[in-house]
Amino acid sequence: MTTTVTRKGQVTIPKPVRDYLGIQPGSRVDFRRSADGGVVIEKADGPRPPSRFAKARGSAGPGMTTDELMALLRGEPE
C-alpha cells in the first residue's frame, strides 16, 4: 500500500492497516527499525487484536471420536 507524505511529514495510515492493528483515533503507534533495515509500525498501547481464528486455536479436549465426527459430517444416522 502506498500513501503520500504531506509537507508537515504526516501520512494517512491505510484503513486495512488501521483495522489490522486495531488503531482508532487517539491510538498511539510506535515505529522501530527492523533487523533488515525496514521500518515497522505497531500499536503502542497494547498487543494487536486477536485473529478472527483465535477462538478456534488450541488443543481439542475429550469429545467425539474420529468415527463419530465422520458420521456426523457425512449425515449418517446414529
N, C-alpha and C positions, 0 to 999 in steps of 0.2 A: 504494500500500500504506500502511496506517495502522498505527501502533504507539502504545503508551501510555508516557508518561514516568513513572517512579517518583518517590517523594518525594526520593530522592537525585539526581534528574536523569539517571537511567540509562534507556536504551531497549534493546530487543532488535532487532537488525538482522534483517529478514525473511530467511528461508532463500534465496529466489530471488536476493536482492541479495548475500548472502554467497557463494553459488555463482558468480554472475556476476563478482564481484570477486576470487574466489579467497581469501576471508577464512576463516581457520580459527582455532581457539583459540590465542591468543598473537600473532596478527597485529596489526600496528599500522595504524591508519587516520588519515587526515588530513581535516579539514574546512576548506573555504575558501568564501569568498563569491564568487559568480559575478557577471558584469557586470550581469545583470538583477536583482540583489538576492537571488537564491535562494542556497541553501547546497548545496555539492557534497561528497559523501563519496568518498574514493579510498583504495585500499590504499596505505599509506605505504611499505612495504618492497618496492617493485618495481612493474613495469608489470602491467596487467591480463593475465590469461592469454589466450593466443591464441584466436581464434574457432575453432569447430569446422570452419569453412570455410577456415581459413588455409592448409592444405596444398593446397587447390585453386586458390588465387590465384596469379597470376603470369603470365608470358608463356609461351606454348607454344613449344617448340623444334621442331627438324625432326622430322617424324614422318609420319603418314598424310596423304594429300591429302584434300581435301573429298570427292571421289568415292569414295575408298577407305573413308573413315569412314561415308559414307552407305550404301554397300553392306554394310558390317559391321552397321550399325544395322538395316538392312532384312532382314538374314539372307540376302542374295544370295550364291550360291556364287562362289568366286574364279575 
